[in-house]
Amino acid sequence: MPRLFSSLPRSRRWPALLGAAVLLPLLAACASRARAVDSAEREFDGQRFHVVTIDLARQTLSLHWRDPDNGVAFGSIENLQHWGERHGRRLLFAANAGIYDRRNAPLGLFVEDGHVRVPLNMAHGNPAAGNFSLRPNGVFAVYPDGHAAVRTSEAFKAEGKPVTLATQSGPMLVIDGRLNPQFEDESASVKWRSGVCAVTPHKVVFAVSETPVNFHTFARLFRDGLGCRDALYLDGTISQMYVDGEGYSGAPAFMLKPYAGIFAVFDNP
């Protein structure tokens, strides 16, 4: 018998053992719940990043824009968190979902719970006007069978498959294992940046920089540091991620503006 109970009278050993048998699974469940998403700090090329991995086989990734109760845009991770609490759902992970326009609406495709809120945007704007117009841009999507993928917007359109959730943003960071050729190694354009890829069909990886970085370094993080063959830039300057029990990472709070779309994982979907 373990030393912990050997000094107890025989009549008290079984209740103690039974208590331990009940307590240990509860402790394990709490530990498992606290680690519901795989979250880690990562150093790459002298820069620090926060990386979160979502296992779609175990966790439900959702996409949110407006509060279904009143139609008002959530605008912030904190507002989405409060909405979840009102509905008995604890927010485990959240990240802003992409680039938006001057009306605070998603600039490109936005599919929420199988419903197309904003259609695919194939317009070729002026690259100097914003990152969305840097070619190629792309789509991150989760399909009805539960697998995820990043595609260029052209490839996504040609594929023509229905999706459960999707966000269109730009530019693509990595395309079929190659860095976007528009990125320059020595570029002085540095910002806080966030992005996403599907390392495998059911493993989604989000990353946000803890300090400003250029596109080239950020793209190499996904390809060389995280093993992504296709990766999509989500946004910069205002980008943050939230992990339950850890708080926020990414851009400082004073840089933030209202978000148009927010990725989330709740503990009670």
Buried (B, 14 or more C-beta within 10 A) or exposed (E): EEEEBEEBEEEEBEEEBEEEEEEEEEEEEEEEEEEBBBBEEBEBEEBEBBBBBBBBEEBBBBBBBBBEEEEEBBBBBEBBBBBBEEEEBBBBBBBBBBBBBEEEBBBBBBBBEEEEBBEBBEEEBEBEEEBBBBBBBBBBBBBEEEBBBBBBBBBBEEEEEEBBBBBBBBBBBBBEEEBBEBBEEEEEEBBBBBBBBBBEBBBBBBBBBBEBBBBBBBBBBBBEBBEBBBBBBBBBBBBBBBBBEBEBBBBEEEBBEEBBBBBBBBBEE
